[in-house]
Amino acid sequence: MGKTQNIYDNETFFEGYKKIRQDKQSANILEEMPAIYSLAPDLHGKDVIDLGCGYAEHCAHFKKMGAKEVVGVDISEKMLEVAKRENPGIKFVRADISDLSFVHKKYDVVFSSLTLHYIKDFNSLAKQVFAILKKGGEFIFSQEHPFSTAPIDGPKWIKNEKGETVAYNLSDYALSGKRKVNWLVEDVIMYHRTFSEVINALIDAGFKVERVLEPLPSKAAIKKEPKLKRRYHKPNFLIIKAVKK
Amino acid sequence: MGKTQNIYDNETFFEGYKKIRQDKQSANILEEMPAIYSLAPDLHGKDVIDLGCGYAEHCAHFKKMGAKEVVGVDISEKMLEVAKRENPGIKFVRADISDLSFVHKKYDVVFSSLTLHYIKDFNSLAKQVFAILKKGGEFIFSQEHPFSTAPIDGPKWIKNEKGETVAYNLSDYALSGKRKVNWLVEDVIMYHRTFSEVINALIDAGFKVERVLEPLPSKAAIKKEPKLKRRYHKPNFLIIKAVKK
């Protein structure tokens, strides 16, 4: 089915991922979601497509925020099974989002949460997203932070003698390309891109970059869980809003 | 004279800096200059102002490229002394560029090489630069890479048992603000900003970001000096072109 690894249909990965998403203190809930939702426009009457919708929590949120049509796209049959069961009012399409030729209408918002680091050719994707947006439409996405995807041997923290995290071991940042990481299972395939490569791909596709966020946990969350302070050395996510002017 | 530290008038700093700039294999020559010049438009008939001109090598280059008027601005009397002696055809102004109220005309290009990390309030500077640009004018600048300015204790490489650089010790990235670094002399004051803070300041000032570069040494330069490979872990510079549409 296309070029992108379908790791979410791996049984072990799927079960591990389910557990993470059930955790109300996850980085997704504490850091990513408030930041990415803060970039969303007024959705009343808007058509929204969510690339890599997973369980469709975001799709459900957009529907609640007044979106007219919400379409969720995912490569994983297992994820879509859950998504469909829980969201009867939303359309779903099973597809590899690296090829958007299955999209035959234009949208007000193209949204993508923590999926694009799985896509090999971001330049091609940015151009395809531009093509399926209405004029004035917005591309709002989050991805793993480039600091996280950079190290070929996987991300590592640096600790002091007391075991406190004091820095992040950044390597291979400028060597963009394929990464095999062990996350829930072995050999999950991701693609590392530098900041400038991500931004320039959007510019080259015709977008105006409107906002870039590197969100952190709130002070309250850090007070509750002091080890979250390590995010000051390396944020978890990169979030961008780009507009088709 | 304003708020910015005038470290270039420190005798030891000035002499140390002179030596670095005389080195034809410096990072400025191998990495920064080709990248920042690659972003410059056709300068024929254009008015250019260079914020933090130093010795005015860039001013001289712009003149040679056909610029009509070139103005060099620097806070350092010593730097301007050299600049004036070597460039009789160029106007120079001694000023702290954190306050551009001395500028009374509009320019086609505002250029700044490796100076803006000395300026405390980049949001204010971006707005002031926007104001002194003609419509369609370009703000082209380089700065220390945010990875370099991030660590409060200064940048550190990580080496393996053989003494080879294998990573960069990234810390305090999300804690933007003042840094005191030891570079040529003690307590040189710089300001760290994250990628997103730099980009968003430009957007908020009204700019369209057109290009972001994180230049590396060429393959030939790395072949000649293999230790330059460490730039793959941490590039030295961040270079941006933003346009007043």
Chai-1 contact restraints between the chains, C-beta under 6 A:
chainA,res_idxA,chainB,res_idxB,connection_type,confidence,min_distance_angstrom,max_distance_angstrom,comment,restraint_id
A,A167,B,N169,contact,1.0,0.0,6.0,A-B,restraint_1
A,A167,B,S171,contact,1.0,0.0,6.0,A-B,restraint_2
A,Y168,B,L170,contact,1.0,0.0,6.0,A-B,restraint_3
A,N169,B,A167,contact,1.0,0.0,6.0,A-B,restraint_4
A,L170,B,Y168,contact,1.0,0.0,6.0,A-B,restraint_5
A,L170,B,L170,contact,1.0,0.0,6.0,A-B,restraint_6
A,S171,B,A167,contact,1.0,0.0,6.0,A-B,restraint_7
A,S171,B,H233,contact,1.0,0.0,6.0,A-B,restraint_8
A,Y173,B,H233,contact,1.0,0.0,6.0,A-B,restraint_9
A,A174,B,L216,contact,1.0,0.0,6.0,A-B,restraint_10
A,A174,B,Y232,contact,1.0,0.0,6.0,A-B,restraint_11
A,A174,B,P235,contact,1.0,0.0,6.0,A-B,restraint_12
A,L175,B,Y232,contact,1.0,0.0,6.0,A-B,restraint_13
A,T194,B,E214,contact,1.0,0.0,6.0,A-B,restraint_14
A,F195,B,F195,contact,1.0,0.0,6.0,A-B,restraint_15
A,S196,B,V212,contact,1.0,0.0,6.0,A-B,restraint_16
A,S196,B,L213,contact,1.0,0.0,6.0,A-B,restraint_17
A,S196,B,E214,contact,1.0,0.0,6.0,A-B,restraint_18
A,I199,B,V212,contact,1.0,0.0,6.0,A-B,restraint_19
A,K208,B,K208,contact,1.0,0.0,6.0,A-B,restraint_20
A,V209,B,V209,contact,1.0,0.0,6.0,A-B,restraint_21
A,V212,B,S196,contact,1.0,0.0,6.0,A-B,restraint_22
A,V212,B,I199,contact,1.0,0.0,6.0,A-B,restraint_23
A,L213,B,S196,contact,1.0,0.0,6.0,A-B,restraint_24
A,E214,B,T194,contact,1.0,0.0,6.0,A-B,restraint_25
A,E214,B,S196,contact,1.0,0.0,6.0,A-B,restraint_26
A,L216,B,A174,contact,1.0,0.0,6.0,A-B,restraint_27
A,Y232,B,A174,contact,1.0,0.0,6.0,A-B,restraint_28
A,Y232,B,L175,contact,1.0,0.0,6.0,A-B,restraint_29
A,H233,B,S171,contact,1.0,0.0,6.0,A-B,restraint_30
A,H233,B,Y173,contact,1.0,0.0,6.0,A-B,restraint_31
A,P235,B,A174,contact,1.0,0.0,6.0,A-B,restraint_32
